[in-house]
Amino acid sequence: MNAQQLRERQSPLKAKYRDEPGAAMRVLHGEGVLAPENLSCRVDMGFGVADAGLHPAAGGDGSWACSGDMLLQTLAACAGVTMTAVATAMEIPIESGAVRAEGDLDFRGTLGVDKTAPVGFTHIRLFFDLKTDAAPDRLATLLKLTERYCVVLQTLQGGPAISSEINNN
C-alpha cells in the first residue's frame, strides 16, 4: 500500500470520527478458557488459539506460551504495524525491517517470595531494525510518531483504569 492508498482508506474514517466522535469508540475483546488441571488458559486469537501457561521461571515446563512474552509480542506487533503505517504516510521507503520488544521481570514478585519485589515488568525496551535510505531526522520523526500512535505502547505507558469481577454461575 502506498501513501495515497492509505489516505484514501483512512480519509473517510477520519472525517466521520471528526463529525461523530462516538463513532470512533469500539470495544475490543479478549477471551480465554481456563484449564485448571494443567494451570493454563486457552485464548482464541481469531485466527487460531494460543495456550498460555506458567513461565519456567514460575514453575512451568516451557511447553506453553507465556502471557508476559505474549504481551511483549503484542507490543511488537502493534509497534510494527504502526511504524509501517506511519512510514507509508510519511513516504519513507522501508526495504526491510524488524521490531523486537524485551522486558525486565523479577519473578520474586509474582511468586510472592519478596513482598517488595514488583509484580510485572519494570522496564520494557523496543528496538527497530530498519533498512532504509531515510535521513536521520526523518527516522527520528518516524520513531516519535510510532510511539505516539501505537495503541499498545500508549496503553502500557498510560496505565488505563482496569476493573475485575467474578461472576459465579
N, C-alpha and C positions, 0 to 999 in steps of 0.2 A: 504494500500500500504506500502511496506517495502522499505528500503533504496536502495536495489538492483533494485527493480522495478522502483523506481523514477529515479535512474541513467540511467537505460535502456531507459526510456521515454525521459529524458532530454538530454542525451548524443548526439544523432544525431542533435538536435536543437542547442546545444552549438557549435558543430563542424561547422554546417552550418553558424551560426552567426559569428564565428571567421573568416571563409573563405569569407563570403559575408555579411559584416556589414549591408548593405542596406536591406537584407532580414529580419532583426530583427525589422525594423521600421513598425509600424502599426498605423492606425488612428482609434481610438475608438470613439464611438458616444453616445451621449445622446440627446434625443429629447423630447419636450413636446408640448402640445396643450393648448393654453391659453383659459381660461373660464372667461372673464371679468365680466360676470353677477354675479359671486359669488367669485371673487378675488382668483381664483385657477388656477392650471396648472396640467394637466394630463400627467404623464410621463410613457411611455411604458418601462417596465423593461425587456422585452424579455420573461418573464415567467408570466407576469401579469402586471397590471397597478397600479400606485400609484397616488393618487390625493393629491397634496400639496396645502396648503393654509396658511393663516396668523396664526402665533402662538397666543394663547390667550393674551400674553403679548404685542402683536402688534395689537390687536383688533379682532383676530379670535375667533371663538366659540369653538375651540378644536375638531371639527369634521373632520379636515383634517390633513394629515401628515404635519409636519413642516420640511422645507428644511434644517434648521440647525440641527435638530435631524437626518435627513437623511444623512447629511454629516458625523456626528459622527457615525452613523450606518455603513456607507460605510467604514470609517476608521477602525471600529471594525472588520468588515468582512475581509478587506484586511490584517489587522494585524493578525487576527486569522488564515487565510489561510496561510499566510507567516510563522507564527510560527509553524504550523503543518508541513509544508514542510521542514523547517529548522530542526525541531526536528527529522523528519524522516531521513533526510540526515545525521544528527549527531548521529543517532541511540539512541536518548533519548526517552525512552518509556513514553508516557503520558497516564495515566489511565483515566483521565478526565480533562476537563479544560473549562474555560470561559474567555471571554475578554469583557471589558467594556471601553467605551470612554465617557468622560464628558468634557464639555467646559463651560467657563465663557463668558457670553454675556450681554452687557449693552444695553437694548432696547432703551435708550435715544438716542443713535447714529442713529439707523435705523429709528426711528420716527422723527428725526430732532429736538428733544427737546433741545438738548445741542450740539452745533456745535463742542465742544471739546471732546465729548464722542466718542470713537471709534465705527465704524460700523464693526461688525464682532467679532469673538472670540478673546479674549485677552490671554487666556490660555486654552490649551487642555491637558488632562491627560489620559493616557492609563493604565489600570490595567489588569493584567493577573493572574487568579487564577488557579493554576495547582495542580493536584495530580500526583506526580511522585517521584521516589526514586533517581533522578539525583542529583549529588553533586552540591553544591552552585556555584562552579567555572564553571561548565558546564551550569548551568542555566543563569549565567551572560553572557556567550558567546552566548547562545541561544537568550537572550534578545537583545544583541548588534547586532547580525546578523539579527534578525527580524526587528529591527529598520532600519538597513542598506538596506534591500531588500524589505521593504514594499512600494509599489508604491504610495499609497495614503499618507502615512506618509511623504515620501520624497518629494512628490509634495507640501504638505502643508508647510513643512519646507523650501523648496527651492523657493517658490513663482515664478511659471513659468510666462513667458510673456503671457498676455491674451489680445486679441483684440475683439472688439464688433462692430457690424454694424447692421443697419436696412435695410432690403430690402422691399420696399413699392410696393407691387404687386397690 
